[in-house]
Amino acid sequence: MIQFERFELANGLRVLVHEDHSTPMAVVNVMYDVGARDENPEMTGLAHLFEHLMFGGSINIPRYDEPLQLAGGENNAYTTNDLTNYYCQLPAENIETAFWLESDRMLSLAFGEKSLDVQRKVVSEEFKEHYINKPYGDAWHKMRDLAYKVHPYRWMTIGRELSHVEIVRLQDVKNFFFKYYRPMNAILVVAGHVTPGQVKILAEKWFGDLPPGEKYIRQLPAEPRQIEARKLDVHAAVPLDALYKCWHIYGRLDQRYYTTDLLTEILGGGASSRLYQTLVKEKQLFSNIECFHFGAIDPDLLTIEGKLVKGVKMEDAENALEEELRKMKDQPVDKKELQKVINKTESLIAFEDMTVMNRANSLAFYTLLGDTNMINSELEKFQEVTSDQLQQEARAIFTENNVNTIHYYSEN
């Protein structure tokens, strides 16, 4: 059971405290309720660009990293389609340094053409390196565009097009910041060698007088139900043919999420999974194959992707995969196999909760979802999944009208 205390400042900032005196360290985690799904379709990539800009200097502090390093701290950040998260860890006696740094960049960044130009170039190079020049780098751009027609999950976190980041203006950046990076839209988690009383004093001192901002009400277009199979053939200079398949599934707060998560584990969660054992080891059709989902807040995609063994025909590999999915629909999963993936999930949750850093991140995420106590109740939801539910979901998900397929052919 992970203990926490929660309070809210007058400006809307939600604050959570998790005490763990077994460590001399403290973690300060700030999660903003904004991700790539909140972007203008004509100006994508801003949420990810901000992850870089937030380290470029705030209104009173020219360099974020230097004071933190002097205080013995380290930091990082990440952006998803759903959220943006910043976190640092430092000796608990220096925790006020983190409050000072985070509150100043929540107050305002030091907006400037030079800083924007530097980070614009960094993100542009990242786009080219990972999504244009890298083998298969464009596969997920193409797949999202194929699978989603109206919901903003149809573009990647890096952005829909390189040109969007290249032409972004300083005013666009300011508008984005003052709309989303406000106390009303943020969650502060402090964990480690701290007390709730200490955190309350510091939170009021450093964040209490920041302007709250307007409450962001998310109104995104819902993705209509897919009613026919979609397919795309791609030819590129890659080493091996690859097969990508996606099916629409449920959002993170749907009760069927837990069943679907275990379904992906049974099919493609590592070397003992069905797809790996049958299609890689026994039939030697794929050199590797995996099944996963993104854990997205809005309705998500269940994905199977694999690289074919050289010389194997795409049709043969795809037919063998379809045969495995048919088994999943036709034959109930035996109790032993189900228990194995539940045990694995239990181990993963326990392992994740081992570090104060991960606990802080989880507390922020579950608060963002609307129920902080999910950090303590989720394992039970996995343990309640039955073999019948798995078969039922396999039949509901793996239908001909719900599938998106990319055949990625090697020109080599």
Stockholm file with secondary structure:
# STOCKHOLM 1.0

chainA/1-412         MIQFERFELANGLRVLVHEDHSTPMAVVNVMYDVGARDENPEMTGLAHLFEHLMFGGSINIPRYDEPLQLAGGENNAYTTNDLTNYYCQLPAENIETAFWLESDRMLSLAFGEKSLDVQRKVVSEEFKEHYINKPYGDAWHKMRDLAYKVHPYRWMTIGRELSHVEIVRLQDVKNFFFKYYRPMNAILVVAGHVTPGQVKILAEKWFGDLPPGEKYIRQLPAEPRQIEARKLDVHAAVPLDALYKCWHIYGRLDQRYYTTDLLTEILGGGASSRLYQTLVKEKQLFSNIECFHFGAIDPDLLTIEGKLVKGVKMEDAENALEEELRKMKDQPVDKKELQKVINKTESLIAFEDMTVMNRANSLAFYTLLGDTNMINSELEKFQEVTSDQLQQEARAIFTENNVNTIHYYSEN
#=GR chainA/1-412 SS CCCCEEEECTTSCEEEEEECTTSSEEEEEEEESCCGGGSBTTBCSHHHHHHHHTTSCBSSCSCSHHHHHHTTCEEEEEECSSCEEEEEEEEGGGHHHHHHHHHHHHHCBCCCHHHHHHHHHHHHHHHIIIIISSTTTTHHHHHHHHHCSSSGGGSCTTCSCHHHHHHCCHHHHHHHHHHHSSGGGEEEEEEESCCHHHHHHHHHHHHTTSCCCCCCCCCCCCCCCCCSCEEEEEEESCSSCEEEEEEECCCTTSTHHHHHHHHHHHHHSSTTSHHIIIIIIISCCEEEEEEEECCCSSSCEEEEEEEECTTCCHHHHHHHHHHHHHHHHHSCCCHHHHHHHHHHHHHHHHHHTTSHHHHHHHHHHHHHHTCTTHHHHHHHHHHTCCHHHHHHHHHHHSCGGGEEEEEEEECC
#=GC SS_cons         CCCCEEEECTTSCEEEEEECTTSSEEEEEEEESCCGGGSBTTBCSHHHHHHHHTTSCBSSCSCSHHHHHHTTCEEEEEECSSCEEEEEEEEGGGHHHHHHHHHHHHHCBCCCHHHHHHHHHHHHHHHIIIIISSTTTTHHHHHHHHHCSSSGGGSCTTCSCHHHHHHCCHHHHHHHHHHHSSGGGEEEEEEESCCHHHHHHHHHHHHTTSCCCCCCCCCCCCCCCCCSCEEEEEEESCSSCEEEEEEECCCTTSTHHHHHHHHHHHHHSSTTSHHIIIIIIISCCEEEEEEEECCCSSSCEEEEEEEECTTCCHHHHHHHHHHHHHHHHHSCCCHHHHHHHHHHHHHHHHHHTTSHHHHHHHHHHHHHHTCTTHHHHHHHHHHTCCHHHHHHHHHHHSCGGGEEEEEEEECC
//
